Amino acid sequence: MTNTVESGEIHFFYRTRLGVRQPSGRDDLERVFLALVPDDGRHARLFVIGRKHLPRILPGESDPSERHWLLLSMVDAPEAVGKALHPVRYDTETRGERQTSEAVPAGAGRYAIVSGDDASQLVYRLVAPRRPGPAQEALGIRQEARYVIAVRNPSVEVPGFPKEKPAYPEDIAGQFADERWIDVSDPRLLDHENAQLVLIGAHEETAPFSIPDDGRPDPFATFGLDADAWPDEALRSGTFAEPKEEADPVEARGDRSKGGRRGGAAAAKTDSAAGVAAALKGVSFPSDRAGLVRHAQGNEAPEEVIGLLRSIPDRRFETMADVTKAIGEVR
């Protein structure tokens, strides 16, 4: 018996290495991203794809040796995740200020996470491009596919996986028990930054599973990106696109390689949503208003940010997107 855990939009992006104008393969890329936007529309998840491509799928068989990691880099409202896809400006000790290019869209489609008796699977089908081209082939993106998917127990070290760890609340952390990996039967496992997943190449077709069809996914509309400032050749023809570098850059925070989170010292000193996100880094959800304030105080957030948090409605917040929405209600 199978159960559809969630469904929504799936998007793929790549960011080129510094100095590369026209990419021709994975060696020219700095990072490849996978974004999931559940159908409720409240939040989006941005993952870094290990090895910069999806696992190979061998026709007619599931190969457990074909496994790659996903690192959950960001969970926030779709528009906020869109900001992380902008060009990223950062400082270096030896070369001064540098800037990466925008993350270029390389595929858009629909997905479902399905939980069964033996394992959970991520199944997807592309809408754009109509037929995968050289760019998708290099990144392992197929017209449709399904992968075995599992979440890593953060208390267990796994060779070859990132060292970052999510701050799961007790009720979610308890699901792991002594298991090294667990299935994605609870979507809250995917709502905490630094969560790590493993993808195992399974099948080149989505059957027998179905994916709810709900419109035509558009990365520019979903993430609030200016279509005139972003290249779209990879979505239209499947070819690698040269970054335009016309979108407004954001300031890097932390490890820029994970996507270039907006924020940093400048944002932390404001009462913006980005400043609140910096103040609440590492917070465990669900939380109430008092819990958010205490966490921000523990992160030594500025008084204007703490004051903003005290002014939001006193209710249960399930995700950072819920906090962002509440901030919009009082500003």
Buried (B, 14 or more C-beta within 10 A) or exposed (E): EEEBBBBBBBBBBBBBEEEBEEBEEBEBBBBBBBBBBBBEEBBBBBBBBBEBBBBEBBEEEBEEEBBBBBBBBBBBBBBBBBBBBBBBBBEEEEEEEEEBBBBBBBBBBBBBBBBEEEBBBBBBBBBBBEEBBBBBEBBBBBBBBBBBBBBBBBEEEBEEBBEBBBBBBEEBBEBBEEEEBBBBBBBBBBBBBBBBBBBBBBBBBBEEBEBEEEEEBBBBEBBBBBEEBBBBBBBEBBBBBBBBBEBEBBBBBBEBBBBBBBBBEBBBBBBBBBBBBBBBBEBBBEBEBEBBBBBBBEBEBBEEBBEBBEBBEEEEBBBBBBBBBBBEEEE
